[in-house]
């Protein structure tokens, strides 16, 4: 969303200043397809010439993500906070050992299934071993 807003603001500023200084938009619109082809062609050619293929593929993949919204929304954060609250309340009332089964196997836990968006995210539920030095 911010990418689209950024492009709109940039174009409004560029063409707004051009018109404010007495520029004729008819000339711009007539030359626009040729100018865009020249500029984009040079930019893409320079990008391809100066980067490895894995960088080009990553850039193309990232371009799609640039226009897609973030999966981290206010609703998702609120669900995560509610899950954390429930886990901490259970630990406070029943003791720390009561949440061990929930944390060890979150996919069969009633607490995690109560919040499906967060509970089904493998980044939230995967466990990594904690080591003490």
Backbone as numpy.savetxt, mean C-alpha at the origin, in Angstrom:
# Nx Ny Nz CAx CAy CAz Cx Cy Cz
-4.58 6.59 -4.31 -5.41 7.78 -4.31 -4.54 9.04 -4.31
-3.49 9.05 -3.48 -2.62 10.22 -3.41 -1.84 10.41 -4.70
-1.59 9.33 -5.41 -0.88 9.44 -6.69 -1.74 10.21 -7.69
-3.02 9.87 -7.74 -3.93 10.55 -8.67 -4.09 12.02 -8.28
-4.22 12.28 -6.99 -4.32 13.67 -6.52 -3.04 14.43 -6.86
-1.89 13.80 -6.66 -0.61 14.44 -6.99 -0.51 14.79 -8.47
-0.92 13.85 -9.33 -0.89 14.13 -10.77 -1.84 15.28 -11.12
-3.02 15.28 -10.54 -3.99 16.34 -10.83 -3.47 17.71 -10.40
-2.88 17.78 -9.21 -2.32 19.05 -8.73 -1.17 19.50 -9.63
-0.30 18.56 -10.02 0.83 18.91 -10.89 0.35 19.47 -12.22
-0.60 18.79 -12.85 -1.10 19.24 -14.15 -1.81 20.58 -14.03
-2.58 20.76 -12.96 -3.27 22.03 -12.76 -2.26 23.17 -12.59
-1.19 22.93 -11.87 -0.17 23.97 -11.69 0.56 24.27 -12.99
0.96 23.23 -13.71 1.71 23.44 -14.96 0.88 24.20 -15.97
-0.32 23.70 -16.23 -1.14 24.36 -17.26 -1.75 25.66 -16.76
-1.99 25.76 -15.46 -2.51 27.01 -14.90 -1.52 28.15 -15.05
-0.23 27.88 -14.78 0.80 28.91 -14.93 0.97 29.26 -16.41
0.92 28.24 -17.26 1.05 28.50 -18.71 -0.07 29.42 -19.20
-1.29 29.17 -18.77 -2.43 30.01 -19.18 -2.33 31.39 -18.54
-1.90 31.45 -17.27 -1.78 32.73 -16.57 -0.77 33.65 -17.23
0.25 33.07 -17.88 1.24 33.87 -18.58 0.86 34.14 -20.03
-0.39 33.87 -20.38 -0.89 34.21 -21.71 -0.69 33.13 -22.75
-0.42 31.91 -22.33 -0.22 30.81 -23.28 -1.52 30.38 -23.93
-1.40 29.88 -25.14 -2.56 29.43 -25.90 -2.70 27.92 -25.73
-3.79 27.47 -25.11 -3.99 26.04 -24.88 -4.23 25.27 -26.17
-4.69 25.94 -27.21 -4.91 25.28 -28.50 -3.62 24.70 -29.05
-2.52 25.43 -28.89 -1.22 24.95 -29.36 -0.79 23.72 -28.57
-1.00 23.76 -27.27 -0.63 22.63 -26.40 -1.44 21.40 -26.77
-2.75 21.57 -26.94 -3.60 20.41 -27.24 -3.29 19.81 -28.61
-2.89 20.65 -29.56 -2.57 20.15 -30.90 -1.27 19.34 -30.87
-0.29 19.77 -30.08 1.01 19.11 -30.03 1.09 18.02 -28.96
0.08 17.91 -28.11 0.13 17.02 -26.96 0.43 15.56 -27.29
-0.23 14.93 -28.26 0.08 13.52 -28.52 1.54 13.29 -28.93
2.10 14.19 -29.71 3.48 14.04 -30.17 4.47 14.31 -29.04
4.17 15.30 -28.22 5.04 15.62 -27.09 5.04 14.50 -26.06
3.86 13.98 -25.76 3.76 12.89 -24.79 4.49 11.65 -25.30
4.34 11.34 -26.57 5.04 10.19 -27.16 6.55 10.38 -27.07
7.03 11.57 -27.37 8.46 11.85 -27.31 8.99 11.74 -25.89
8.33 12.38 -24.96 8.80 12.41 -23.58 8.72 11.02 -22.94
7.56 10.35 -23.07 7.41 9.02 -22.48 8.33 8.01 -23.14
8.49 8.09 -24.45 9.40 7.18 -25.15 10.83 7.34 -24.68
11.27 8.57 -24.53 12.63 8.81 -24.05 12.80 8.34 -22.61
11.81 8.57 -21.78 11.89 8.16 -20.38 11.91 6.64 -20.25
11.03 5.96 -20.98 10.98 4.49 -20.91 12.26 3.89 -21.50
12.74 4.44 -22.60 13.98 3.95 -23.20 15.17 4.12 -22.27
15.27 5.26 -21.63 16.37 5.50 -20.69 16.26 4.58 -19.48
15.04 4.35 -19.01 14.83 3.44 -17.88 15.24 2.02 -18.23
14.84 1.56 -19.42 15.20 0.21 -19.86 16.70 0.07 -20.08
17.33 1.09 -20.60 18.77 1.03 -20.89 19.61 1.04 -19.62
19.12 1.64 -18.56 19.92 1.83 -17.35 19.60 0.87 -16.21
18.66 -0.05 -16.40 18.28 -0.94 -15.31 18.29 -2.40 -15.76
18.52 -3.27 -14.78 18.46 -4.70 -15.05 17.01 -5.12 -15.21
16.81 -6.30 -15.82 15.45 -6.77 -16.09 14.67 -7.01 -14.80
15.32 -7.46 -13.73 14.59 -7.68 -12.48 14.09 -6.36 -11.88
14.84 -5.29 -12.10 14.40 -3.98 -11.63 13.21 -3.49 -12.46
13.27 -3.73 -13.76 12.17 -3.33 -14.64 10.89 -4.08 -14.26
11.01 -5.39 -14.02 9.83 -6.19 -13.64 9.28 -5.72 -12.29
10.15 -5.43 -11.35 9.71 -4.95 -10.04 9.02 -3.59 -10.16
9.53 -2.74 -11.04 8.93 -1.42 -11.23 7.54 -1.54 -11.85
7.39 -2.44 -12.81 6.08 -2.65 -13.45 5.09 -3.21 -12.43
5.55 -4.16 -11.60 4.68 -4.71 -10.56 4.32 -3.64 -9.53
5.27 -2.79 -9.19 5.03 -1.74 -8.22 4.12 -0.64 -8.74
4.09 -0.48 -10.05 3.23 0.55 -10.63 1.76 0.25 -10.38
1.40 -1.03 -10.43 0.02 -1.41 -10.13 -0.32 -1.16 -8.67
0.61 -1.45 -7.78 0.38 -1.21 -6.36 0.33 0.28 -6.03
0.90 1.08 -6.88 0.94 2.52 -6.66 -0.48 3.12 -6.69
-1.32 2.60 -7.57 -2.67 3.12 -7.71 -3.70 2.38 -6.88
-3.29 1.27 -6.26 -4.19 0.49 -5.43 -4.10 1.02 -4.01
-5.20 1.04 -3.33 -5.21 1.53 -1.96 -4.53 0.57 -1.00
-4.19 1.06 0.15 -3.54 0.26 1.18 -4.55 -0.67 1.83
-4.09 -1.87 2.20 -4.98 -2.79 2.90 -5.07 -2.43 4.38
-4.24 -1.53 4.85 -4.24 -1.14 6.24 -5.17 0.06 6.44
-6.39 -0.22 6.81 -7.39 0.83 6.99 -7.68 1.01 8.48
-8.48 2.00 8.78 -8.84 2.26 10.17 -9.63 1.08 10.74
-10.49 0.48 9.93 -11.28 -0.65 10.39 -10.38 -1.83 10.74
-9.35 -2.04 9.94 -8.41 -3.14 10.20 -7.63 -2.90 11.50
-7.19 -1.67 11.71 -6.48 -1.34 12.94 -7.40 -1.49 14.16
-8.64 -1.08 14.01 -9.58 -1.20 15.13 -9.84 -2.67 15.45
-9.92 -3.52 14.41 -10.11 -4.94 14.64 -8.89 -5.54 15.34
-7.71 -5.13 14.95 -6.49 -5.61 15.59 -6.43 -5.18 17.06
-6.79 -3.94 17.32 -6.81 -3.46 18.70 -7.84 -4.21 19.55
-9.00 -4.52 18.95 -10.03 -5.27 19.68 -9.53 -6.69 19.98
-8.84 -7.31 19.03 -8.28 -8.64 19.26 -7.24 -8.60 20.38
-6.36 -7.61 20.33 -5.35 -7.48 21.38 -6.00 -7.26 22.75
-7.05 -6.46 22.78 -7.77 -6.21 24.03 -8.35 -7.51 24.58
-9.00 -8.29 23.70 -9.60 -9.55 24.16 -8.54 -10.52 24.68
-7.40 -10.60 23.97 -6.32 -11.49 24.41 -5.78 -11.04 25.77
-5.55 -9.75 25.91 -5.02 -9.24 27.18 -6.02 -9.37 28.33
-7.30 -9.21 28.04 -8.33 -9.39 29.07 -8.39 -10.84 29.53
-8.30 -11.77 28.58 -8.30 -13.18 28.92 -7.07 -13.52 29.78
-5.92 -12.97 29.40 -4.70 -13.22 30.17 -4.81 -12.62 31.56
-5.44 -11.47 31.69 -5.58 -10.82 33.00 -6.53 -11.59 33.90
-7.66 -12.07 33.33 -8.67 -12.75 34.13 -8.31 -14.19 34.44
-7.76 -14.91 33.43 -7.54 -16.35 33.58 -6.07 -16.72 33.71
-5.19 -15.77 33.56 -3.76 -16.06 33.66 -3.12 -16.20 32.28
-1.80 -16.06 32.25 -1.07 -16.11 30.97 -1.16 -17.46 30.28
-1.24 -18.53 31.05 -1.30 -19.86 30.44 -2.60 -20.07 29.67
-3.64 -19.30 29.97 -4.92 -19.47 29.29 -4.87 -19.04 27.83
-3.95 -18.15 27.49 -3.89 -17.69 26.09 -2.87 -18.48 25.28
-2.18 -19.43 25.91 -1.15 -20.18 25.19 -1.74 -20.93 24.01
-2.88 -21.59 24.21 -3.51 -22.36 23.13 -3.96 -21.44 21.99
-4.45 -20.25 22.34 -4.88 -19.29 21.32 -3.71 -18.80 20.49
-2.60 -18.53 21.15 -1.44 -17.98 20.46 -0.72 -19.06 19.65
-0.66 -20.28 20.19 0.05 -21.36 19.49 -0.69 -21.81 18.24
-2.02 -21.87 18.30 -2.81 -22.31 17.15 -3.93 -21.29 16.89
-3.60 -20.15 16.28 -4.60 -19.09 16.11 -5.74 -19.46 15.14
-5.49 -20.41 14.24 -6.53 -20.75 13.25 -7.70 -21.51 13.87
-7.48 -22.16 15.01 -8.57 -22.86 15.67 -9.04 -22.11 16.93
-8.49 -20.95 17.17 -8.83 -20.16 18.35 -10.13 -19.39 18.13
-10.98 -19.41 19.15 -12.23 -18.65 19.08 -11.95 -17.15 19.07
-10.91 -16.73 19.78 -10.57 -15.30 19.79 -10.19 -14.80 18.41
-9.33 -15.54 17.71 -8.88 -15.11 16.39 -9.98 -15.23 15.34
-10.86 -16.21 15.51 -11.96 -16.36 14.54 -13.04 -15.30 14.74
-13.06 -14.69 15.90 -14.00 -13.58 16.15 -13.65 -12.36 15.30
-12.37 -12.26 14.91 -11.88 -11.14 14.09 -11.26 -11.72 12.81
-12.06 -12.01 11.79 -11.56 -12.74 10.61 -10.54 -12.00 9.76
-10.64 -10.70 9.65 -9.69 -9.96 8.81 -8.28 -10.08 9.35
-8.14 -9.88 10.64 -6.83 -9.96 11.27 -6.44 -11.42 11.50
-7.39 -12.26 11.89 -7.11 -13.65 12.19 -6.67 -14.46 11.00
-7.07 -14.07 9.80 -6.68 -14.80 8.59 -5.41 -14.24 7.93
-4.85 -13.20 8.49 -3.62 -12.61 7.95 -2.42 -13.38 8.51
-1.67 -14.03 7.62 -0.55 -14.85 8.09 0.56 -14.03 8.72
0.65 -12.76 8.39 1.68 -11.91 9.01 1.35 -11.66 10.49
0.09 -11.68 10.83 -0.32 -11.47 12.21 -0.22 -12.78 12.99
-0.62 -13.88 12.38 -0.74 -15.13 13.11 0.48 -16.02 13.08
1.41 -15.79 12.17 2.59 -16.67 12.17 3.44 -16.38 13.39
3.99 -17.42 13.94 4.79 -17.25 15.14 6.26 -17.45 14.79
7.08 -16.68 15.42 8.52 -16.84 15.26 9.08 -17.20 16.62
10.08 -18.04 16.65 10.62 -18.45 17.94 11.30 -17.29 18.64
11.06 -17.20 19.92 11.68 -16.16 20.74 12.87 -16.79 21.46
14.00 -16.20 21.24 15.21 -16.74 21.88 15.75 -15.73 22.86
16.26 -16.21 23.93 16.89 -15.35 24.92 18.40 -15.53 24.83
19.11 -14.46 24.83 20.57 -14.54 24.73 21.21 -14.76 26.08
